[in-house]
Amino acid sequence: MEFRKAEERDINKIMNIIKQAQAYFKEKGIDQWQNNYPNPEVIREDIKRGYGYVLLKEGEIVGTVAVSFDGEKTYDTIYEGSWISNFDYGVIHRLAIDNKSKGQGLASEIIKEIEKMCLSRKIHSIRIDTHEDNKPMQRLIEKNGFKYCGIIYLNDKSKRLAFEKLI
């Protein structure tokens, strides 16, 4: 397997994976990643900023994620809890796995790669948030050692459950 920075030529495949996730959320009645988000412009901006990454298996893109080390404004205020640390942190956004590759532990592989990236930058905290109805993501992040910290609100006032992991 290979984990690498996403490139402009990867956008269509990344968007196919995103569209699968959007369809799953819609089918399950989860109001996450709806209303044309994320869209190709968001993915293009991730790539431009150096946030976009892909996981390849046998040369095929099977997963996508955005990783930022620039902080997250919506994390400045947390409700009904608190962050574990005040350290610099990495942020995981837009993590998705191709439907054909689900159930193989690939999302956990991506998280392990992000942990390596953080440690190489001497960053010992990773934060992530998810919709309160997105139980599969909650299970994934808890299985990977993240602890529930409280509630954050996105810029559009959408509520998200916030998690942090120290590494």
C-alpha positions as CSV (number, residue, x, y, z in Angstrom):
1,M,0.0,0.0,0.0
2,E,1.0,3.6,-0.6
3,F,0.0,6.7,1.2
4,R,0.8,9.9,-0.7
5,K,-0.2,13.5,-1.3
6,A,-3.1,13.8,-3.6
7,E,-2.5,15.3,-7.0
8,E,-4.8,17.2,-9.5
9,R,-5.1,14.1,-11.6
10,D,-6.7,12.2,-8.6
11,I,-9.7,14.5,-8.2
12,N,-12.1,12.4,-10.2
13,K,-11.3,9.2,-8.3
14,I,-11.4,11.1,-5.0
15,M,-14.8,12.6,-5.9
16,N,-16.1,9.1,-6.8
17,I,-15.3,8.0,-3.3
18,I,-16.8,11.1,-1.8
19,K,-20.0,10.6,-3.8
20,Q,-20.3,7.0,-2.5
21,A,-20.0,8.3,1.1
22,Q,-22.6,11.1,0.3
23,A,-25.0,8.5,-1.1
24,Y,-24.5,6.3,2.0
25,F,-25.2,9.2,4.4
26,K,-28.3,10.2,2.5
27,E,-29.6,6.6,2.5
28,K,-29.0,6.4,6.3
29,G,-30.6,9.8,6.9
30,I,-27.3,11.3,8.1
31,D,-27.1,15.0,7.4
32,Q,-23.4,15.0,6.7
33,W,-21.7,15.7,3.4
34,Q,-24.9,16.8,1.7
35,N,-25.7,20.0,-0.2
36,N,-22.8,19.6,-2.6
37,Y,-20.1,19.3,0.0
38,P,-17.4,18.3,-0.3
39,N,-17.2,19.2,-4.0
40,P,-14.4,19.2,-6.5
41,E,-13.5,22.8,-5.6
42,V,-13.0,21.7,-1.9
43,I,-10.8,18.8,-3.0
44,R,-8.8,21.0,-5.4
45,E,-8.2,23.5,-2.6
46,D,-7.1,20.6,-0.3
47,I,-4.6,19.6,-2.9
48,K,-3.4,23.2,-3.5
49,R,-2.9,23.7,0.2
50,G,-1.1,20.3,0.6
51,Y,-3.9,18.9,2.8
52,G,-5.1,16.2,0.4
53,Y,-3.8,12.6,0.6
54,V,-4.8,9.3,-1.0
55,L,-4.3,5.6,0.0
56,L,-3.5,3.3,-2.9
57,K,-3.8,-0.4,-2.9
58,E,-2.3,-2.2,-5.9
59,G,-2.0,1.1,-7.7
60,E,-5.7,2.0,-7.2
61,I,-6.9,4.9,-5.0
62,V,-9.0,3.2,-2.3
63,G,-9.1,6.0,0.3
64,T,-8.9,9.8,0.7
65,V,-8.3,12.2,3.5
66,A,-7.4,15.8,4.2
67,V,-4.8,16.5,6.9
68,S,-4.1,20.0,8.2
69,F,-1.5,21.3,10.6
70,D,-2.8,24.9,10.5
71,G,-5.2,24.6,13.4
72,E,-9.0,24.6,13.1
73,K,-11.0,27.8,13.9
74,T,-14.1,25.8,14.7
75,Y,-12.1,23.9,17.4
76,D,-11.3,27.1,19.3
77,T,-14.5,26.8,21.3
78,I,-15.7,23.4,22.6
79,Y,-18.9,22.8,24.5
80,E,-19.9,20.3,27.1
81,G,-16.3,19.2,27.5
82,S,-12.7,20.1,26.8
83,W,-9.8,19.1,24.6
84,I,-7.3,16.7,26.2
85,S,-4.4,18.9,25.5
86,N,-3.4,22.4,24.4
87,F,-0.6,21.0,22.2
88,D,-0.2,21.8,18.5
89,Y,-2.3,19.3,16.6
90,G,-3.1,17.7,13.3
91,V,-6.7,17.7,12.0
92,I,-8.3,14.9,10.0
93,H,-11.1,15.9,7.6
94,R,-12.9,14.3,4.7
95,L,-11.8,10.7,5.4
96,A,-13.5,8.2,3.1
97,I,-12.9,4.7,1.7
98,D,-14.1,3.3,-1.6
99,N,-17.1,1.1,-1.1
100,K,-15.3,-1.9,-2.8
101,S,-12.6,-1.7,-0.2
102,K,-14.6,-1.2,3.0
103,G,-14.1,-3.6,5.9
104,Q,-10.4,-4.1,5.2
105,G,-9.1,-1.8,7.9
106,L,-8.0,0.8,5.4
107,A,-9.3,3.8,7.3
108,S,-7.3,2.7,10.3
109,E,-4.2,2.4,8.0
110,I,-4.8,6.0,7.0
111,I,-5.0,7.1,10.6
112,K,-1.7,5.2,11.3
113,E,-0.1,7.1,8.4
114,I,-1.3,10.4,9.8
115,E,0.1,9.5,13.2
116,K,3.5,9.0,11.5
117,M,3.2,12.4,9.7
118,C,2.4,14.1,13.1
119,L,5.3,12.5,14.9
120,S,7.7,13.5,12.1
121,R,6.6,17.1,12.8
122,K,6.9,16.6,16.5
123,I,3.1,17.0,16.9
124,H,1.6,14.7,19.5
125,S,-2.1,15.4,19.2
126,I,-4.7,14.6,16.5
127,R,-8.2,16.0,16.4
128,I,-11.2,15.0,14.4
129,D,-15.0,15.7,14.4
130,T,-18.0,13.9,13.0
131,H,-21.7,14.1,12.8
132,E,-23.6,12.7,15.8
133,D,-25.4,10.2,13.6
134,N,-22.3,8.9,11.9
135,K,-21.9,5.9,14.1
136,P,-19.4,4.0,11.8
137,M,-17.0,7.0,12.0
138,Q,-17.4,7.2,15.7
139,R,-16.6,3.5,16.1
140,L,-13.6,3.9,13.8
141,I,-12.1,6.8,15.7
142,E,-12.7,5.3,19.1
143,K,-11.2,2.0,17.9
144,N,-8.1,4.0,16.9
145,G,-7.7,5.5,20.4
146,F,-9.4,8.8,20.1
147,K,-11.3,10.1,23.1
148,Y,-14.6,12.0,23.0
149,C,-14.0,15.6,24.1
150,G,-17.2,17.5,23.6
151,I,-19.2,19.4,20.9
152,I,-18.0,21.9,18.3
153,Y,-20.0,23.8,15.8
154,L,-19.0,24.3,12.2
155,N,-19.2,27.7,10.5
156,D,-22.7,26.9,9.3
157,K,-23.7,26.1,13.0
158,S,-23.9,22.4,12.3
159,K,-23.2,20.4,15.5
160,R,-20.3,17.9,15.5
161,L,-18.8,15.5,18.1
162,A,-15.2,16.3,18.7
163,F,-12.4,13.8,19.5
164,E,-8.7,13.9,20.3
165,K,-5.9,11.4,20.4
166,L,-2.5,11.9,22.0
167,I,0.4,10.1,20.3
